Every structure is written in structure tokens, then in C-alpha cells.
Amino acid sequence: MAVRLKDFYFSYIFLGSTLILFSFSFLNYSNPIMTTVLFLLLVNLTSFTNEYLVIKYFQKHGQKSRNKGYILFVTVQLLYTIGIFLVFKFLFT
């Protein structure tokens, strides 16, 4: 079964929330637009990649509980986002 764009429900929500939350986080840097775009691209690329892996896993193993997989996905993605944000804060200051 192929993965469709509408299957990435949580990644679209995460994309919107990261745009809202982090769009003004790097205004004090020397190149704020490029830093913000790079941060948002990296964070949302990991989100879509992780959700793609979760979707493919549950297509292959249909009998498993999807809720546990998505809870783990959301938790890991939040940890990735916080980690990438801290790296950007310390790297580009």
C-alpha cells in the first residue's frame, strides 16, 4: 500500500505548531532568516521522515496498536525538536 500525503496528519500539525512557536526564536542572530529556515527545515524533515517510518511499520504489521506507535512518535519528535533547538541556540550564538 502506498503512502499518501494525507496520511501525514501529525506531521502537518507539527509543521503548523513549529511555524507558530519558533518563527521568532532566532531574531537576535546575525542571519535570522536563514537560521530560522534551516531550523524549521531540519525539524520538519525529521518529523515527516519519522512519521513515514511509523506509517510503513503499521502497514506491514497491521495487528499492532497504532496508538502506542503514534505516542512514541510524538515523544521522540518532541525530544528531537528540543535537542535541535538547543544545538541551534548554542551553535549559532
C-alpha positions in Angstrom: 0.0 0.0 0.0 1.4 3.4 -0.9 1.7 6.3 1.5 -0.4 9.3 0.6 0.2 12.9 1.6 -3.0 12.9 3.7 -1.5 10.1 5.9 1.0 12.5 7.4 -1.7 14.0 9.8 0.6 14.6 12.8 3.4 16.0 10.7 1.2 18.7 9.3 0.1 19.6 12.8 3.7 19.6 13.9 4.6 21.8 10.9 2.0 24.4 11.9 2.9 24.4 15.5 6.7 24.8 14.8 6.0 27.6 12.5 4.0 29.4 15.2 6.3 28.6 18.1 9.7 29.0 16.6 9.3 31.6 13.8 10.6 34.4 16.0 13.2 32.5 18.1 16.3 33.5 16.2 15.7 37.2 15.6 18.8 38.2 17.5 21.2 36.2 15.4 23.4 37.6 12.6 21.4 35.9 9.9 18.0 35.3 11.4 16.0 34.3 8.3 18.5 31.7 7.1 18.9 30.3 10.7 15.1 30.1 11.1 14.5 28.4 7.8 17.3 25.9 8.3 15.9 25.1 11.8 12.4 24.6 10.6 13.5 22.6 7.6 15.6 20.3 9.7 12.9 19.8 12.4 10.1 19.2 10.0 12.2 16.9 7.8 12.8 14.7 10.8 9.0 14.8 11.6 7.9 13.7 8.1 10.6 11.1 8.0 9.7 9.6 11.4 6.0 9.6 10.5 6.8 7.9 7.2 8.6 5.1 9.1 5.7 4.8 11.6 3.2 4.6 8.7 5.2 1.9 6.9 5.7 -0.1 10.1 2.0 -0.2 10.8 1.2 -1.0 7.2 3.5 -4.0 7.5 2.3 -5.0 11.0 -1.4 -4.3 10.9 -2.3 -6.2 14.1 -0.3 -3.9 16.4 -1.8 -0.9 18.2 -1.3 2.3 16.2 -1.9 4.5 19.3 1.2 3.3 21.0 3.2 3.9 17.9 2.0 7.4 17.5 2.6 8.2 21.2 6.1 7.1 20.8 6.4 9.1 17.5 5.2 12.3 19.2 7.5 11.8 22.2 10.6 11.1 20.0 9.8 14.1 17.8 9.4 16.4 20.8 12.8 15.3 22.0 14.4 15.8 18.6 12.9 19.3 18.4 14.2 20.3 21.8 17.6 18.8 21.0 17.9 20.5 17.6 16.7 23.8 19.2 19.4 23.6 21.9 22.1 22.8 19.3 21.0 25.8 17.3 20.9 28.1 20.3 24.4 27.1 21.4 25.9 26.7 17.9 24.7 30.0 16.3 25.1 32.4 19.3 
